[in-house]
Amino acid sequence: MNNLYEYIDPIVSPFEAFGFDSSRDRIPVPAHWHYYVELLYILEGNVRITIDNMVEICPVGSVILFPPRCVHAIGVSDGGERIRYYVVKFDPEILPYSQKGELDLKASLRSISTAACPCCFSPAQIAERNLRPLFEEIVKEYEEKSYAYSMILSADLSRIMAEFIRLWQKEGCLPAATRMHPSYELRFDFIAEYIDKHYFEELTVEKLASMCGMSHSTFSLHFHRRYGMTCREYINATRISVAENMLLFSDHDVAFIAQEVGYSDCSYFIRCYKRLKGVTPKQARMAGK
């Protein structure tokens, strides 16, 4: 089966930074998720971003922030154009602690809602804050790995995130820190990975709540608080994201894909896909070619 979870070892590699170029690198990038924060700085072309099943077209000069655990995919809006962008991934734990009275960014990033907080920043917003040199320095430092490079990366990332916090504050949508017991954090991390590995099975909220040792109501409350959607919506979104990967990267027909991702009724699968993606599976396949 096709899993969405991308494992990255935060001890071995708390950072990752590189330049992407569609003339040599594979695009579209399949839907996936991880526990890192991921940033893209668009250098050339119009990039089609899918983030938690919302679609954005991001032009040159844009920056996209993918929070931890959000399912995201990267494509092109025009299949013939060249795409270039910087990629920066980092473990939120490398960020410094905030001063009293300021946003606890580490905690907030764990529960950020991409629907409530804009994660695609416009070229005008980015140019005003002169962030491109910071991205260039991060990629250069990561490639060269000179002595104390990690200190420079941490400082640059803190500066970038501080600018995003100010933008969120200006727009009145600062992310709220999750209010969850640490033991619950680990349980929901486990549930997210379990759903990713078993999305094609019959999954019920009752079963998942039982695996966490919680009542249905407690599990549902904390799940929604953590992911900004119900557990059933999360399962459905996971299945549709896997289906999108299969539509773009395989030749299987729609009925086969529906069965593979856990839908016994192909018509219902098509309705679910269109509701989340705005197009039918066949239209998505044609657009990706």
Order of alpha helices (4+ residues) and beta strands (2+ residues): beta-beta-beta-beta-beta-beta-beta-beta-alpha-beta-alpha-alpha-alpha-alpha-alpha-alpha-alpha-alpha-alpha-alpha
